[in-house]
């Protein structure tokens, strides 16, 4: 039986695999600095070198719209998903005869819940493989809505294994927002800040990875205490 006999809606531009195995939705998560974007680029490279055709998506990247970047200097042009229906994005490619076998979705925690549903639709109904990368929790230690939906829907959830350290040497698992030298406890869930600053006074808003103990205590470390910068808001 040929694919068209099995299902006349099969789209060969998508590299459709429903007669072989079907698509997969995988979510890779971790705190800042654990190498999620680097892994996303490596995943794209590995699939492309085997002849697969994919798209790289992102949003709110540190390098600005239309770019997936990493802190170790790697980067690649990407589609900014802000305001997009991801099903339409992929189907428009198919309509032009461009294959889409997989999607690399960086910064997926900043997608909308509706976009996560759209990714699941592409996996289930069109057998596109989706590899999503993002944070699990925000500065308050609450799940991002998109990350929560990925935890609920993904076929596979994997914590990125590159260990990030708190200033104390313990494993850093939580992302703290630092505003004018203070640990912030309230505010908008997404606020863009300097994620590369090494000291707490280098930017008005930046983020720092802490262990649970020091995130809960609001302790940014000896440098902050010595400079008189530590306070809670």
C-alpha positions, -999 to 999 in steps of 0.1 A, spaced: 0 0 0 15 34 -10 13 65 13 -14 80 -9 -35 48 -7 -31 49 31 -41 86 34 -48 109 5 -40 140 27 -3 130 31 19 160 23 52 149 8 66 183 11 66 177 48 87 146 45 56 129 60 65 98 81 30 86 92 35 53 74 68 47 92 66 60 128 48 93 133 61 126 148 74 133 183 71 163 206 101 166 229 108 192 255 143 200 268 143 223 299 167 238 324 177 270 341 196 298 324 232 290 312 226 253 310 232 252 272 196 249 259 202 270 229 235 253 222 218 220 223 191 233 199 217 243 174 234 209 177 201 191 172 194 211 141 229 203 127 225 166 134 192 163 116 202 185 87 234 165 80 213 134 76 193 151 48 163 162 69 148 196 63 138 218 93 130 252 106 145 270 135 121 291 156 126 314 186 113 345 203 126 371 228 162 360 220 191 379 235 203 388 200 170 403 190 143 392 165 151 366 139 181 351 156 189 321 178 220 329 198 240 313 225 262 327 253 292 308 238 290 327 206 271 304 183 241 315 164 218 310 135 190 330 117 156 319 130 119 327 126 105 349 154 72 333 163 56 364 179 20 366 167 23 336 143 1 306 139 28 279 137 5 255 117 0 282 91 38 289 91 46 253 83 17 248 58 28 279 39 62 263 34 45 231 22 24 251 -3 56 264 -18 70 229 -21 95 233 8 99 203 30 96 206 67 105 174 86 112 190 120 110 222 140 136 235 165 118 257 189 141 277 212 128 299 240 96 278 240 87 289 275 79 323 260 55 309 233 18 312 239 -2 282 251 -20 283 218 13 280 200 22 249 220 -12 234 210 -3 242 174 30 224 177 11 193 191 -12 195 161 17 195 137 31 164 155 -1 145 156 -17 154 123 13 160 100 41 139 117 64 169 120 90 163 147 91 191 173 121 197 196 113 225 221 139 241 244 132 265 273 129 274 309 105 256 332 100 283 359 101 321 361 118 344 387 90 335 412 96 298 407 62 294 390 59 275 358 56 294 326 22 286 310 38 274 278 63 252 297 34 238 318 16 228 286 47 212 272 51 192 304 15 180 300 17 172 262 52 162 254 60 127 244 94 131 261 106 156 287 144 159 294 163 181 318 194 195 301 223 179 320 249 207 318 252 217 355 248 254 364 262 265 397 249 289 423 275 313 437 278 289 467 288 259 446 255 241 449 235 232 418 217 262 404 181 254 396 162 286 399 163 319 380 163 351 401 154 385 387 176 412 401 163 448 398 187 476 408 205 452 430 174 437 446 159 403 444 124 408 428 95 388 441 67 405 421 63 419 386 55 408 351 63 372 343 85 382 313 109 412 316 139 414 293 171 420 311 209 416 308 215 379 313 253 382 309 262 406 337 286 392 363 279 416 391 246 428 405 251 465 397 260 460 360 224 464 348 191 478 361 175 444 354 194 411 351 190 375 360 211 352 382 209 315 387 207 304 423 202 272 443 168 268 460 182 278 494 196 311 483 167 319 460 143 315 489 166 335 512 172 362 486 209 359 489 229 370 458 263 361 474 292 378 491 298 403 463 263 417 467 266 418 505 300 435 504 287 461 481 256 468 502 234 459 472 213 431 487 177 439 495 143 422 489 114 437 470 
